[in-house]
Amino acid sequence: MQIGTDTDWEMVSVGNDHTLATKDDGSLWTWGDPVSGKLGNGSFVNEEDEPVEIQPGTTWSRVSAGGATTSPRVTWAAPSAAAWPAS
């Protein structure tokens, strides 16, 4: 599927005001409203208009964007601990 100019997207999940997507390589990308830290990029303030990669080097198997929540599932953890902000 195509998002922007990239055509290597595997799965997309849309919440009320944020989006999560995985690429064919298992990387996780988010964009939208960061309220409650649901983008997973450490920001609670700056809205992202374009996809931003979350924890490069981690392979994500599934993602789910709820109304105001985010539920990613990692296939394997990178050497550093997962740093998804608490909501």
C-alpha positions as CSV (number, residue, x, y, z in Angstrom):
1,M,0.0,0.0,0.0
2,Q,1.1,3.6,-0.6
3,I,1.3,6.3,2.0
4,G,2.9,9.5,0.7
5,T,5.6,8.3,-1.7
6,D,6.5,5.1,0.2
7,T,4.9,1.9,-1.1
8,D,6.3,-0.5,1.5
9,W,3.6,-0.2,4.1
10,E,2.3,-3.5,5.5
11,M,-0.4,-2.5,8.1
12,V,-2.2,0.7,9.1
13,S,-4.3,1.3,12.2
14,V,-6.2,4.6,12.7
15,G,-7.3,6.1,16.0
16,N,-9.4,9.2,16.5
17,D,-6.5,11.6,15.8
18,H,-3.4,9.5,15.4
19,T,-2.2,6.7,13.0
20,L,0.2,3.8,13.4
21,A,1.7,1.8,10.6
22,T,4.2,-0.9,10.0
23,K,6.4,-1.3,7.0
24,D,7.4,-4.5,5.3
25,D,10.6,-4.6,7.3
26,G,8.7,-4.5,10.6
27,S,9.5,-0.9,11.5
28,L,6.8,1.1,13.3
29,W,5.8,4.6,12.2
30,T,3.3,7.0,13.9
31,W,1.8,10.4,13.2
32,G,-1.0,12.7,14.4
33,D,-1.8,14.2,17.8
34,P,0.6,13.2,20.6
35,V,-1.9,13.7,23.5
36,S,-1.1,11.2,26.3
37,G,2.1,10.1,24.5
38,K,0.2,7.9,22.2
39,L,2.6,8.4,19.3
40,G,5.4,6.8,21.3
41,N,8.0,9.3,20.3
42,G,8.4,10.9,23.7
43,S,6.3,14.0,22.7
44,F,3.1,15.1,24.4
45,V,3.0,18.4,22.6
46,N,4.3,18.4,19.0
47,E,1.8,17.0,16.4
48,E,3.5,15.0,13.7
49,D,2.1,15.6,10.1
50,E,4.3,13.0,8.5
51,P,5.3,9.4,9.7
52,V,8.0,9.3,12.3
53,E,9.8,6.0,13.0
54,I,9.6,4.6,16.6
55,Q,12.5,2.7,18.1
56,P,14.5,2.0,14.9
57,G,15.9,-1.5,14.9
58,T,12.9,-3.0,16.6
59,T,10.6,-5.4,14.7
60,W,6.9,-4.8,15.4
61,S,4.4,-7.6,14.7
62,R,1.1,-5.8,15.3
63,V,-0.2,-2.4,16.1
64,S,-3.6,-1.1,17.1
65,A,-4.7,2.5,17.4
66,G,-7.8,2.9,19.5
67,G,-9.8,6.1,20.0
68,A,-7.1,7.7,22.3
69,T,-4.8,4.7,22.9
70,T,-2.0,2.8,21.2
71,S,-1.1,-0.9,21.5
72,P,2.0,-2.0,19.7
73,R,3.3,-5.5,19.9
74,V,7.0,-6.1,19.5
75,T,8.3,-9.3,17.9
76,W,11.7,-8.9,19.6
77,A,13.0,-6.2,21.8
78,A,16.0,-4.0,20.9
79,P,18.9,-4.1,23.4
80,S,17.4,-1.1,25.2
81,A,14.2,-1.5,27.1
82,A,11.0,-0.5,25.4
83,A,10.3,3.1,26.1
84,W,6.7,3.5,25.3
85,P,5.3,6.3,27.4
86,A,2.7,5.5,30.0
87,S,-0.7,7.0,29.1
